[in-house]
Amino acid sequence: MGKGEAASVWIVYMLRCRDDSLYTGITNNLPQRLLRHTGGTASAYTRSRRPVRLVYHERQPTRSAALRREAALRRLSRAAKLALLL
């Protein structure tokens, strides 16, 4: 395993922000990360768009896989992202 790839599950997630935008990220501790987003300490993007709500998440076996999936999701059109939420 590479650096940062401890034997844990990684989560790719999407949040819906107050302005209806979608934020995509990764974490290996989803409850803690959500607390940081709702508290305004996770990212500048979500800090200015609170409240945020978890609308999608999926497990990935490694950090590398999660980063690849995050990049793929970010490249999707808004319509394609919304289709995942159904």
Order of alpha helices (4+ residues) and beta strands (2+ residues): beta-beta-alpha-alpha-beta-alpha-alpha
